[in-house]
Amino acid sequence: MIKIISSLFQERGQLISKQLILARKLQSEYVTNKVPFQLRDYKSLAEIQKNIQQKERFIVELMHKKDKIIN
């Protein structure tokens, strides 16, 4: 089970890396095309990240509960 969770978090790290690359490309597009700051929608991205963090926290809590039951 720990191996599965470990691989999930590794995949999450890879996705975050890809997301950062895309965000940098998007930012450079905004700068070169002089898109107004108000049109940049970072709020939805923050909401997605918040949801992911909540799910990760839930997974960690479940791991701790299962570990307590086993030990």
Long-range contacts (C-beta under 8 A, 24 or more apart in sequence): 1-63, 1-66, 2-63, 5-59, 5-63, 8-59, 9-56, 12-52, 12-56
